[in-house]
Amino acid sequence: MRSLVCAAALLAAGTLVYGQHNGDANGKANGRGDRPIGALPPPGSTGTGAILLNYNGGPVMLGQTHIYYIYYGDWSVDTKAAGILNSFANNLSGSGYYNILTQYYSGSSPNLSYISNSVSLGGSTVSTYVAANPTNLTDSDILGIVQAAINNKSLPYDPNGLYFVLTAPGVGESSGFLSTYCGWHTAAFFNNNWIKYSFVGDAGNQSGCSVQFGSSPNGDPPVDAMISVIAHELSEAVTDPLINAWYDANGQEIGDKCAWNFGAEFPAPNGSSANIILGGYYFLIQQEFSNASDSCVMTYAAMPDFNLSVAPSSQSAPPGSSTGNYTVTVNDANGFTGSVTLSVSAGLPAGATASAFTPNPTTGAATFHISLAAGTAPGTYPLTITGTSGTLTHTATATLVVLAPDFSISVSPASQTVVQGGSTANPYVVTVTPLNGFSGTPTLSVTGNPAGSTVNITGLSFTINSVPLTAKVQTYTLTITATSGNLVHSTTASLVVNPVGSFTISISPPSQSVKRKGSVVYTVTVTPSGGFNASVSFAVTGLPNRITVNFNPTTVTGSGSTTLTVGTAASTPTGSYTLKVTGTSGTLTASATAGLTVK
């Protein structure tokens, strides 16, 4: 039971009166489930009927449960006890009896975690705890015994363990052992962890906690009686470890509802009564309550059932198209062989339709896809797939992602080189890749170019022009941004600015003669160095008056030549002159000289 104290008293030998369970001021159970004193129920009784166990939100013990025995008191008077107790703990796993617990779970649908049919003896120890009254323990002593066994490492701390404090003959428990209860279970927060533990005392002969006197299946009536109480507390602790999981509207746990109800019995080899055989040992243990049959039972076989799984768990498609196939698999549980009718029961957005499942109904796997209208709103939609077979209904979830039209961009070349004072030799070209039906033409913007330079954008390409001679020699990261409506994507490219370098000029021939009213031609050649690739303009000095000069072309970029034509007039002074040609590019200059004789 779930209450700290169960109001029950022996009115006469083997007669039990049950009272209301006590709780705290809020009406909640205050922390202990008791195995009440009692006697055999009326013949033919099978359970309470009508009132099922309710799940109240707390955890259950999942995975394999480990039983730990802590022997307190003088157990030397019962040399058979450990063998009987160990056999019970070691052979309960996988039995139809322990399988009764597998119908109970924790969590919320559809993510339920069921108790496993798995239990084992984790270990045992003899307690060294010293109580103030060694023969009449308090509830605090029981917790102290468990804590001491863990602290002194006689037993490990085990979050999946249930620690049974088993007291020897002659040891009582002050809160009501042998008067109102035969055992109890609870939990305590210890070293920042929950420990689940139980008290079960040696009932002794002729007590309200013993069923058989003089003879019992294993020839040890007190310990055989303890086994039934252990079964009661074990089942309750696994299904209601923190006193907040499985109990009915009256506060009764799985064992309380079937206390002292043993069901069909048969003779053990020694002639006493038994109702189960585990590992070759005969036991008489109480039944446990089954919600599936609303009755007390000794065994439970789960009804055939199924569950659903979906793969892949998510599919994506743009509006106006269809997803790939989802595959829904019907997974057998407990020998299920029926067919299951499938449907997408919830989650489809407006404009989306699910295809028929193929095949449907199915006994294995079926596929379906989703078609999206052109106007289906982009977004992520959780879908619910429901499978029905007779009265069985289960669901699974998947995700539909409706993609928005979009695009991506790339740029080529990824890097170009320019010298101070120059421009890129070739354009950067941006490629737009449409995604999910995108059909627009983005506009470009470019940032990150050297200060003072210009960006010339033409459609989906651009050049960097007129890099100043004063620009820093470094690598510039150009950020290219493409915009179409509310869609914005960026990529980067590099522009490497190298030093401008230098240049020299030369003149040929080195000297010429010209008559008045005549002309001569010189060739001026620009020779770059250090990566120079800028524009060079020209000027001439050192000539007399009444002479004309002309450069063709007027500038040379990088390397090349220009033709210098010198013309004389009838009045041009005769004589020998040294002409000087100066080439200028920004702050750079270079010059060369040649001779001119006017006759």
C-alpha positions in Angstrom: 0.0 0.0 0.0 1.0 3.6 -0.5 0.4 5.0 2.9 2.8 5.4 5.7 0.5 3.5 8.1 -2.2 1.2 6.9 -5.0 1.1 9.5 -5.5 -2.7 9.8 -5.8 -4.8 12.9 -6.3 -8.4 13.7 -9.7 -8.8 15.2 -9.2 -12.5 15.5 -6.7 -15.0 14.2 -6.5 -14.7 10.4 -9.1 -12.0 10.2 -8.3 -8.6 8.7 -10.2 -5.3 8.7 -8.9 -2.7 6.3 -9.2 1.0 7.1 -8.5 4.1 5.0 -4.9 4.8 4.3 -3.4 7.9 5.8 -1.8 10.7 3.9 -0.4 14.2 4.4 -2.3 17.4 4.6 -2.7 17.5 0.9 -4.2 14.0 0.7 -1.1 12.6 -1.0 0.5 9.3 0.1 3.3 10.1 2.5 5.9 7.8 1.4 5.6 4.1 2.2 3.8 1.2 0.7 2.8 -1.5 3.2 2.1 -5.2 2.9 -0.8 -5.5 5.4 -1.6 -8.2 7.8 -4.2 -10.5 6.4 -5.6 -13.9 5.8 -6.7 -15.9 2.8 -9.5 -14.3 0.8 -12.9 -16.0 0.4 -12.8 -19.0 -2.0 -13.1 -18.0 -5.6 -12.0 -14.4 -5.1 -10.0 -13.2 -8.0 -9.5 -9.5 -7.4 -11.1 -6.2 -6.7 -12.7 -5.8 -10.2 -13.8 -2.5 -11.8 -11.0 -0.4 -10.3 -7.8 -0.4 -12.4 -4.4 0.9 -11.5 -3.9 4.4 -12.8 -0.7 5.9 -14.1 0.1 9.0 -12.0 3.1 10.3 -13.9 6.0 9.1 -11.8 8.9 6.9 -13.0 8.9 3.1 -12.9 12.1 0.9 -12.7 13.2 0.2 -16.3 15.7 -2.3 -17.6 16.9 -5.0 -15.3 16.1 -4.7 -11.6 18.7 -5.8 -9.2 17.7 -7.3 -5.8 20.0 -6.7 -2.9 19.5 -8.6 0.4 20.8 -7.0 3.7 20.6 -9.5 6.5 20.1 -7.9 9.9 20.2 -9.8 13.2 21.2 -13.4 14.0 20.5 -15.4 10.9 22.6 -18.4 12.1 19.4 -19.9 13.5 18.1 -20.4 9.9 20.8 -22.0 7.8 18.4 -22.7 4.9 17.2 -19.1 4.5 19.9 -17.7 2.1 19.5 -20.6 -0.3 15.7 -20.2 -0.5 15.9 -16.4 -0.8 18.7 -16.5 -3.4 16.9 -19.1 -5.5 13.8 -16.9 -5.7 15.7 -13.8 -6.8 17.8 -15.7 -9.3 15.0 -17.5 -11.0 12.2 -14.9 -11.1 13.5 -13.2 -14.3 11.7 -14.2 -17.5 8.9 -15.9 -15.6 5.2 -15.5 -16.4 4.8 -14.1 -12.9 7.3 -11.2 -13.3 5.9 -10.7 -16.8 2.8 -9.3 -15.1 4.8 -6.1 -14.5 5.6 -5.6 -18.2 2.1 -4.1 -18.9 3.1 -1.1 -16.8 5.1 1.9 -18.1 6.3 5.4 -17.6 6.3 8.4 -20.0 3.6 9.8 -22.3 2.2 8.5 -25.5 3.6 7.7 -28.0 6.9 7.6 -26.1 6.1 5.0 -23.5 8.8 3.0 -21.7 7.7 -0.4 -20.4 9.0 -2.4 -17.5 11.2 -5.3 -18.6 10.8 -9.0 -17.6 14.3 -8.9 -16.2 15.4 -9.1 -12.6 18.4 -10.6 -10.8 20.1 -11.0 -7.5 22.7 -8.1 -7.4 24.3 -9.2 -4.1 23.8 -9.6 -0.4 25.6 -8.7 2.8 25.3 -9.0 6.6 24.5 -5.6 8.2 27.0 -4.1 10.7 24.6 -1.3 11.6 24.2 -0.7 15.3 20.7 0.3 16.3 19.8 2.0 19.6 17.4 -0.9 20.2 18.7 -3.9 18.1 15.5 -5.9 18.6 13.0 -3.2 17.8 14.1 -1.2 14.8 12.6 2.2 13.8 11.8 3.3 10.2 15.0 5.5 10.5 17.0 2.4 11.4 15.9 0.6 8.2 17.2 3.5 6.1 20.3 3.7 8.2 21.0 0.0 7.6 20.7 0.5 3.8 22.9 3.7 3.9 25.6 1.9 6.0 25.8 -1.0 3.5 26.3 1.4 0.6 28.7 3.7 2.5 30.9 0.9 3.7 30.8 -0.6 0.1 29.4 -3.9 1.2 26.9 -3.2 -1.6 27.2 -0.8 -4.5 25.0 2.2 -5.1 22.7 1.0 -7.8 20.0 3.3 -9.3 18.3 0.1 -10.6 18.6 -1.7 -7.3 16.0 -2.5 -4.7 17.5 -3.1 -1.2 15.7 -5.5 1.0 16.4 -5.2 4.7 15.6 -8.7 6.1 15.4 -9.0 9.8 16.1 -12.3 11.6 13.7 -14.0 14.1 13.3 -12.0 17.2 13.8 -8.6 15.6 10.8 -6.3 15.4 10.0 -3.0 13.7 8.4 -0.4 15.9 6.0 1.2 13.5 3.7 -1.9 13.3 5.4 -5.0 12.1 3.3 -8.1 12.9 0.5 -5.9 14.0 -0.5 -3.8 11.0 1.9 -4.8 8.3 4.3 -7.6 7.1 6.6 -5.4 5.1 6.8 -2.1 3.2 8.8 -0.3 0.5 9.8 3.3 0.0 12.5 5.5 -1.4 14.9 8.1 0.0 17.1 10.8 -1.5 20.7 9.9 -0.5 23.9 11.4 -1.7 22.0 13.3 -4.5 20.4 10.0 -5.7 17.3 8.0 -5.0 17.6 4.7 -3.3 14.7 2.3 -3.3 14.5 0.0 -0.4 12.1 -2.3 1.5 11.7 -3.8 4.9 10.6 -7.5 5.3 10.7 -9.1 8.7 10.9 -12.8 9.6 7.3 -13.5 10.4 7.9 -16.3 12.8 5.4 -19.1 13.3 1.7 -18.6 14.1 1.7 -14.9 13.0 -0.7 -13.0 10.8 2.1 -12.7 8.2 2.4 -16.5 7.8 0.1 -18.6 5.6 1.4 -22.1 6.3 2.4 -23.4 9.8 4.5 -26.4 10.5 5.1 -27.2 6.9 5.8 -25.0 3.8 7.1 -25.7 0.3 10.8 -25.4 1.3 10.4 -26.6 4.9 11.0 -23.1 6.3 7.6 -21.5 7.0 8.9 -18.1 8.2 11.2 -17.7 5.2 8.6 -19.1 2.8 6.2 -16.5 4.2 8.8 -13.8 3.7 9.1 -14.8 0.0 5.5 -13.9 -0.6 6.0 -10.5 1.1 9.1 -9.9 -0.9 7.2 -10.7 -4.1 4.5 -8.1 -3.0 7.0 -5.4 -2.2 9.2 -6.1 -5.3 6.2 -5.7 -7.7 5.1 -2.5 -6.0 8.6 -1.0 -5.9 9.2 -1.7 -9.6 5.8 -0.2 -10.6 5.7 2.6 -8.0 9.3 3.2 -6.8 8.8 6.8 -5.7 5.1 6.3 -4.6 3.9 8.4 -7.5 3.5 6.0 -10.5 1.0 3.1 -10.5 -1.8 2.9 -7.9 -5.6 3.0 -8.0 -8.2 5.5 -7.0 -8.1 4.1 -3.4 -4.3 4.4 -3.2 -3.7 0.6 -3.6 -0.7 -0.6 -5.5 -0.3 -3.7 -7.7 0.4 -5.9 -4.7 -2.2 -4.4 -2.3 -5.1 -5.2 -4.7 -4.2 -8.9 -4.5 -2.9 -9.2 -0.9 -3.3 -12.8 0.5 -4.8 -13.9 -2.8 -2.8 -17.0 -4.0 -5.1 -18.3 -6.8 -4.9 -21.9 -7.8 -2.6 -24.0 -5.6 -1.0 -27.4 -6.1 0.9 -29.7 -3.7 4.7 -29.3 -3.3 6.7 -32.5 -3.0 6.5 -32.3 0.8 2.7 -32.1 0.7 2.4 -28.4 1.5 0.7 -25.9 -0.9 2.5 -24.1 -3.7 1.5 -22.1 -6.7 4.7 -21.5 -8.6 8.0 -23.3 -9.3 11.1 -21.2 -9.9 14.5 -22.9 -10.5 13.3 -26.1 -9.1 12.1 -24.5 -5.8 8.3 -24.5 -4.9 6.8 -21.3 -3.6 3.5 -20.0 -2.4 3.4 -16.3 -3.3 0.5 -13.9 -3.7 -0.9 -12.9 -7.1 -0.4 -9.5 -8.6 -3.0 -7.3 -10.3 -3.3 -7.2 -14.1 -4.9 -4.2 -15.7 -5.2 -6.2 -18.9 -7.7 -8.6 -17.3 -8.8 -6.5 -14.3 -8.0 -9.3 -12.0 -5.4 -10.9 -9.8 -3.2 -13.3 -11.8 -0.1 -15.5 -11.4 1.0 -15.1 -15.0 0.6 -12.7 -17.8 1.1 -13.1 -21.6 0.9 -9.8 -23.5 -1.8 -9.6 -26.1 -0.6 -9.5 -29.7 0.0 -5.9 -30.7 2.0 -3.8 -33.1 3.8 -0.5 -33.4 4.7 1.7 -36.4 8.0 3.1 -37.6 8.6 5.6 -40.5 11.6 6.0 -42.7 12.9 8.4 -43.6 11.7 10.5 -40.7 11.7 13.6 -42.8 11.2 14.5 -46.5 11.6 17.9 -48.3 10.0 19.3 -51.4 9.3 22.7 -52.9 5.7 23.9 -53.7 4.4 22.5 -56.9 6.3 19.1 -56.6 6.1 15.9 -54.6 8.2 14.3 -51.9 9.9 11.0 -52.2 8.3 8.0 -50.6 7.9 7.6 -46.9 7.9 3.9 -45.8 5.7 3.0 -42.9 6.5 -0.4 -41.3 4.2 -2.4 -39.1 6.3 -4.0 -36.4 5.0 -7.2 -34.7 4.8 -7.3 -30.9 3.8 -10.4 -29.1 3.0 -12.4 -32.1 0.8 -9.9 -34.0 -0.3 -11.2 -37.4 -3.2 -8.9 -38.3 -3.4 -6.3 -41.1 -3.2 -2.6 -40.3 -5.0 0.2 -42.1 -2.9 3.3 -42.4 -3.7 7.0 -42.8 -2.0 10.4 -42.4 -4.3 11.6 -39.7 -2.9 15.0 -38.9 -0.3 17.6 -39.9 -0.8 18.2 -43.6 -0.6 21.9 -44.6 -3.2 23.5 -46.9 -2.4 22.5 -50.4 -0.8 19.2 -49.5 -2.3 15.8 -50.2 -1.1 12.4 -49.2 -1.2 9.7 -51.7 -2.8 6.3 -51.0 -0.7 3.9 -49.0 0.6 1.0 -51.1 -0.5 -1.6 -50.0 -3.2 -0.6 -47.6 -4.2 -2.4 -45.3 -0.7 -3.9 -44.9 0.9 -6.6 -42.8 4.4 -5.4 -43.4 5.4 -2.1 -45.0 3.6 0.4 -47.1 4.7 3.6 -48.9 3.1 7.0 -49.5 4.2 10.4 -50.7 2.9 13.9 -50.4 2.0 16.2 -53.3 2.3 19.9 -52.8 0.3 22.6 -54.6 2.1 25.6 -56.0 0.8 27.8 -53.2 1.7 25.5 -50.3 3.2 27.7 -47.6 6.9 26.9 -46.9 7.5 25.5 -43.4 8.1 22.4 -41.3 5.1 20.3 -40.6 4.9 17.3 -38.1 2.8 14.5 -39.5 0.9 11.9 -37.6 0.5 8.5 -39.3 -2.2 6.3 -37.7 -2.5 2.6 -38.0 -5.6 0.7 -37.0 -6.3 -3.0 -36.6 -9.6 -3.9 -34.9 -9.5 -2.2 -31.5 -5.8 -1.5 -31.7 -4.7 1.9 -32.8 -1.1 3.2 -32.8 0.6 6.3 -34.3 4.0 7.3 -35.5 5.4 10.7 -36.5 7.3 12.0 -39.5 8.2 15.5 -40.7 7.3 17.3 -44.0 9.5 20.3 -44.9 8.0 22.5 -47.6 10.9 24.3 -49.1 10.8 28.0 -50.1 12.1 29.1 -53.6 15.7 30.1 -53.2 19.0 30.4 -55.0 22.7 30.1 -54.4 25.6 32.0 -56.0 29.2 31.4 -56.9 31.9 33.7 -58.5 34.7 33.0 -60.9 37.6 33.6 -60.9 38.0 33.3 -57.2 40.9 35.7 -57.2 42.5 38.3 -59.5 45.7 40.4 -59.3 46.0 44.1 -60.1 48.8 46.6 -59.6 48.5 50.0 -57.9 47.1 52.3 -60.5 45.6 49.5 -62.6 42.3 47.7 -63.3 41.3 44.1 -63.4 42.2 42.5 -66.7 39.0 40.4 -66.8 35.6 40.6 -65.2 34.4 38.6 -62.2 31.4 36.5 -63.3 28.6 35.5 -60.8 26.7 32.3 -61.4 23.2 32.0 -59.9 21.9 28.5 -59.3 18.1 28.4 -58.8 16.7 26.2 -56.0 13.2 25.0 -55.3 11.7 26.6 -58.5 13.4 30.0 -58.2 13.0 32.0 -61.4 14.1 35.6 -60.5 17.2 37.5 -61.5 19.1 38.9 -58.5 20.8 42.3 -58.5 24.5 42.5 -57.4 26.4 44.8 -55.1 30.1 44.6 -54.2 31.9 45.8 -51.2 35.5 45.5 -49.9 37.3 46.9 -53.0 40.3 49.3 -52.4 39.3 52.8 -51.3 39.2 55.1 -54.3 38.7 52.3 -56.9 35.5 51.9 -58.8 33.3 48.8 -59.3 31.7 48.5 -62.7 28.7 46.1 -62.5 27.1 44.8 -65.7 24.4 42.3 -65.1 25.9 39.4 -63.3 29.6 40.4 -63.8 31.8 43.2 -62.5 35.3 44.7 -62.8 37.4 46.7 -60.4 38.8 49.8 -62.1 41.2 52.6 -61.4 42.9 51.2 -58.3 44.8 54.2 -56.9 48.6 54.3 -56.9 48.2 54.9 -53.1 46.2 51.7 -52.5 47.7 49.4 -49.9 49.6 46.4 -51.2 47.5 43.6 -49.7 44.7 41.0 -50.5 41.2 42.6 -50.4 38.2 40.4 -49.7 35.4 41.4 -52.0 31.9 40.6 -50.7 29.4 40.0 -53.6 25.8 40.2 -52.5 22.9 39.0 -54.7 19.4 40.2 -53.8 16.0 39.1 -55.1 13.1 40.4 -53.1 13.6 39.2 -49.5 16.2 36.6 -50.5 19.8 37.7 -50.0 22.9 35.6 -50.5 26.6 36.5 -50.4 29.8 35.0 -51.5 33.4 36.3 -51.6 36.3 36.7 -54.0 39.8 38.1 -53.6 41.6 41.0 -55.2 45.4 41.1 -54.8 46.9 44.5 -55.1 50.6 44.3 -56.0 53.2 47.2 -56.0 52.9 49.4 -59.1 56.6 48.7 -60.0 58.5 51.1 -62.4 59.3 51.7 -66.1 62.0 53.2 -68.3 61.8 54.8 -71.7 64.2 54.8 -74.6 64.4 56.8 -77.9 65.7 55.7 -81.3 67.4 56.7 -83.3 69.7 58.5 -80.9 70.2 61.5 -83.3 68.7 62.9 -86.4 69.0 66.0 -88.8 66.2 67.9 -90.3 66.0 70.9 -92.7 63.7 73.8 -92.2 60.2 73.1 -93.2 60.8 69.4 -92.7 60.1 66.7 -90.1 61.7 63.6 -88.5 60.3 60.7 -86.6 61.6 59.1 -83.3 60.3 55.9 -81.7 59.8 56.2 -77.9 59.6 52.8 -76.2 58.2 52.1 -72.6 59.8 49.1 -70.8 58.0 48.1 -67.5 59.5 46.4 -64.5 58.2 45.0 -61.1 54.7 44.3 -62.5 54.1 47.8 -63.8 51.0 48.0 -65.9 49.8 51.5 -65.7 49.3 54.2 -68.3 52.2 56.5 -69.3 51.8 59.9 -70.9 54.7 61.8 -72.6 56.2 65.4 -72.9 59.2 66.8 -74.8 61.6 69.6 -73.7 64.9 71.1 -75.0 63.7 72.1 -78.5 63.9 75.6 -80.0 60.9 77.8 -80.8 58.8 77.3 -83.9 59.0 73.5 -83.7 55.9 71.2 -83.5 55.8 67.8 -81.7 53.2 65.0 -81.8 53.0 61.6 -80.0 50.9 58.8 -81.5 49.5 57.3 -79.5 49.5 59.9 -76.7 49.8 57.2 -74.0 51.1 53.7 -73.6 49.8 51.2 -71.0 52.3 48.8 -69.4 54.7 48.3 -72.3 54.8 49.5 -75.9 55.9 52.3 -78.1 54.7 55.7 -79.4 55.9 57.6 -82.4 57.3 61.1 -81.8 57.1 63.4 -84.9 59.2 66.6 -84.8 58.3 69.3 -87.4 60.3 72.5 -88.3 59.1 75.8 -89.8 60.9 78.1 -92.3 61.9 80.3 -89.3 63.1 77.6 -87.0 66.5 78.5 -85.7 69.2 76.3 -87.0 71.6 74.5 -84.7 72.1 71.3 -82.7 69.7 70.5 -79.9 69.2 67.9 -77.2 65.5 66.9 -76.9 64.3 65.2 -73.7 61.2 62.9 -73.6 59.7 62.4 -70.2 57.1 59.7 -69.5 54.8 60.2 -66.5 52.5 57.7 -64.7 51.0 59.0 -61.5 54.0 60.0 -59.4 56.4 57.9 -61.5 58.5 59.5 -64.2 61.2 58.3 -66.6 63.1 60.2 -69.4 65.4 59.7 -72.3 67.3 62.1 -74.7 68.1 62.2 -78.4 69.9 64.7 -80.6 68.3 67.0 -83.3 70.2 69.1 -85.8 68.3 71.8 -87.7 70.0 72.9 -90.9 
